[in-house]
Amino acid sequence: MKLSRWFALSLAPVLATAGTVIAMASPASAWTPKTPPMTTPWTNSVSTTNPLPEYPRPQLTRTDWQNLNGIWDFAVTGSGQTSPPATFGEQIRVPYPVESALSGIQRKVTENDKLWYKRTFTIPSGWAGRRVQLNFGAVDWQSTVWVNGTQAGAVHSGGYDAFTYDITGLLNGGTNTIIVGVYDPTDAGTQAVGKQRRNDVLPHAGGGIFYTGSSGIWQTVWLEPTPTARITRVDLVPNISNNTLSVNVQGAGLSGQTVTATVLSGTTQVGTANGGVGSAFSVPVPNAHRWSPSDPFLYTVRVDLKSGSTVVDSVGSYAGMRSISIGNINGKLRILLNGQFVFQSGTLDQGYWPDGIYTAPTDAALRSDLQAHKDLGFNMVRKHIKVEPQRWFYAADQLGLLVWQDMPAMPTGKNPTTAARTQWELEFDRIIDQHRSSPALVMWVDQNEGWGQYDQARIANEVKAYDPSRLVNNMSGVNCCGSVDGGNGDVIDNHIYVGPGSTLPTATRAAVLGEFGGLGLRVSGHEWSPGNGFSYEDQANAAALNNRVVGLYDQIRTGGMPAGLSASVYTEITDVENESNGFLTYDRQVVKVDAARVRAANQALINASTNPPPPATLPSGYHSFRVVTPCCTTRYIRHQNSLGYTEVVDANSSALLKQDATWRIVPGLADSTCYSFESRNYPGQYLRHQAFRIRKDANDNSALFKADATWCAQQGTGGVRLTAWNFPGQFLRHRASELWLATPGGPNAWDNPTSFTEDTTWSVENPWAP
């Protein structure tokens, strides 16, 4: 077969719906949609007969397949029912969760329920002589499948991993019937649930940071014909140090077959190699075009399974050539992409939808959240304790978004049983296997804030051994919520709200800010439960939100990143149910921030990481601090009646004023890596903040005073900026001759954005009173 011909065939299912055969479905006349709490731009575009028609497995493609999405018969019985019911009194649109409006059911599911799905299908005559595989993208949580009355394989447990049954021997040659029974106790169980809870499906007050459950079939169900000897998985791992692509092919029905892997740039072959099944071999990729967020180049990959010289199975895939590691840059451990430090700026992405809950209404909708990241200037996304369909990873690979993938947590507040731990780790391994070839995926996040935590260090070590090509985060939020740091992995991860705070690398781990932000703005007409939205810090209006967001990113750029921070994750890309802290509303109808400003702030941060400035340092001994704002460059910091001011000081000023404007720079009282400023004429008294006002007070040796009197230096244009040690991101500022602790984008008069950067920058001068 010519390469150009093969290329067209192998990618047809990925790029469009060519090759799709719509299966015979139950009549749709009995099915009616439900009204979602909020309508997304795609809600009314969902097909009844053929929803989500796109090929579901972009890294293992075949041209023939049959989509089983659509209207199925549906029933609910008691949880103890083990065999299919005699009647199915309802209909459901697959693959949308039972709790969702798009399913047409929109009901709460509890641990007392068993869900039942039924439909018929026929096999195309062109599939004769081939095996037939029944594939499920994901079913939450425990499923049993029958074909023509006979159980197909073992019960499957796991709500986030794909699974397959060979049903060839169960087919009857005519109209076939499939039944799927599903049990999902959600948080009443012990399995991985992420943020799902048994909450009411209609909008209501409360819920907090946990959301509606998503039970049953929630990803595409489909059939494909295969040879008896067939490829079941292709693992592709780039090695840019020697310009090779490691290929490891798994298969079934084998009897001595070999493998040929070919890498193409477009339709031009760049490398090929032969190997065996079940062991890795390398394909040369000369002068490899490196994948990155700014240049997400993907190679096409063809894998042929051969008996002798005869190709018996052939699949298409793709790969990106990139590396991810940690390394020392100017004395600090950093996360490196392709050997270079590139700051990773992303958001927390929960992956929830008001119409489909766990399932995006359409493929365009699924992709839109990732495109929103790019539009806002982000180069990374943290998929938060949920695992998306493989087409989501395909979009991230294409768009160029680095992905941190969380393993969905077990329910909070429970000590996992031995059986629960075994199941959770098994599902984690399956998830790694299914997504290990995505170039966008650069980090596994094992656990979060101590939810269901156990054996953190062991799990991190085992994940690293199972997938050494990626970074491992043993616990996101080691400083939060009773979590216990395993002490290992590639990064140390803090959660700081609103932040951004200060996270520093260690001798063995790079520093990341796994969560921060959470600034909220409720948009009338776009609230899940009107009046009940919450955030970590509500903003009065869009202007305040924009100023505050940009201020946070400026702080990371000038403070956190130079001090050693390698990445940050803002909470969050969209509102979710009653959380109103998204850049977009939950219905994706409104972008709440000024996209151009946020994009510029992100770009400035990422660009600065290519040549990170050294941390700012101050000289010791006596000095004076001069204003750099153009209006007031003859003014200096002074104290008067115990309060801080600025005043014009020159050679003719009084001795008292010169002494009031002189400070001894000493190691910080609370942190010796920062600084404190002792009064020249009142030894033992220091410049400190109290209720936002800047004061000169005597050191009472309390922990609070030492914290309030400690300031950390950051590089500024024409001087240094001084941020409060205990309130990182809040700066020493002059305003109308008074000194205040000011927050970029904050709500107070002294936070006014006009000349904020200049007003918070100080030139360190020779002392007026040596």
Secondary structure, DSSP 8 states (H G I E B T S, - for coil): --HHHHHHHHHHHHHS-TTEEE-----GGG------SS--TTGGG--SSSSS-S-S-TTSB-S-EEE--EEEEEEEEETT--S--S---EEEEETS-TTSTTTT------TTEEEEEEEEEE--GGGTTSEEEEEES-EESEEEEEETTEE-SS-EE-SSS-EEEE-GGG--SSEEEEEEEEE--GGGSSS--TTEE---SS--S--TT-EE---EE-S-EEEEEE-SSEEEEEEEEEETTTTEEEEEEEEES-SS-EEEEEEEETTEEEEEEEEETTS-EEEE-TT--B-BTTB---EEEEEEEEETTEEEEEEEEEE-B--EEEEEETTEEEEEETTEE--EEEEEE---BTTTBTS-SSHHHHHHHHHHHHHTT--EEEE-S----HHHHHHHHHHT-EEEEE-----TT----HHHHHHHHHHHHHHHHHHTT-SSEEEEE--BTTTT---HHHHHHHHHHH-TTSEEES-B-TTSTT----S-BSEEEEEESS--------SS-EEEEEEEE-EE---TT--SSTT--B-SEE-SSHHHHHHHHHHHHHHIIIIIHHHTEEEEEEE-SB-BTTB---SB-TTS--B-S-HHHHHHHHHHHHHHTTS---------EEEEEEE-SGGGTTEEEEEETTEEEEEE--TTS-HHHHHHT-EEEEE-SS-TTSEEEEESSSTTEEEEEETTEEEEEE----HHHHHHT-EEEEEETTEEEEEETTEEEEEEEEETTEEEEE-TT-SSGGG--TTHHHHTEEEEE--S--
